[in-house]
Amino acid sequence: MINRAFLGLSAVGLLTATALTAQPASRPTSKGDADRQICRTFKDTGSRLGGYRACHTAAEWAELRRQSVQNVDRLQNSRAGDAQ
């Protein structure tokens, strides 16, 4: 049980670390435009072969960020009583 929770939290930590190392590269547009295209390059941890590039609108990036925070909160709160 604890191993499964540890693996889940490790995966979330890896995803969070990958998201934090993202390098935004967007075309110049107004900051308030929710439909502007933003491309970010993600590097794979532990790999010398590179990473990948993801392009979404500003609204989609905000939704992805919101879902990530929600998933981390859900994982942290769902197994709080099992760590005894």
N, C-alpha and C positions, 0 to 999 in steps of 0.2 A: 504494500500500500504506500509506504513512504517512498520507495524507489520510483513508483509511478508518478507520484507528486513531484519528486525531485527532477525527474526527466521532463515533466511538463513545464516546470518553472525554468529549467535550463534552456529549453527550447524557446520560451518566451523571452528570456534574457538575451539569447542569441539574436532573435528577431529584433528586439529593442536596440541592441548594440549595432546591428546592421543598419537599422533605420537612422540611428544617430550619426553614422559615418557617411550618410548619403550626401552627395555633393549636388546641390541644385544648380541646374543650368537651364535657364529659361530665356525665351525671347523677350525683348523689352516691350512691355505693355503696361497699362495702368494697373496699380496695385489692387484696386477694388473690383476688377473684372473677374467674376467667378468662372467664366468660360474660357479664360486664357489657358493655354497649354503649358504645362510645366514638365520638363524631363529631368529625371534624377538618375545618377549612376550609383549603383550599389556594388561594393566590393565583397567578394566571398571571403570570409575569414578562413585562413589556413590554405588558401589556394593562390598560386602564382599565375594562374591562367587568366585571371581577370574576374569579371563580374557580369552584371547585366544592367540594362538601362530600361527604366519604366517611365512612360509618359501618360499623364492624366491631367484633367482639368483641376483648377484650384479647389473647386467644390468636391471633386472626387478624392483629392489628397486629404482634405479636411475630414471627409467621411471615413477614409481608411485610418486616419489618426484616431478618430473617435472610437472606431471598432477595436483598435489595438488596446486602447486604454480600458475599454469595457471588458475585453477578454482577460487582461492582466488582473483587473479588480475581481472578476468572477473566479479566476483560478486561485487568487490569494485568499478569498473569502470562503470558497467552497470546502477547502480542506483544513481550515483553521483548527477544528476540534480533533483531527486525526493525528496530529503531531505529538501526541503524548507518549 
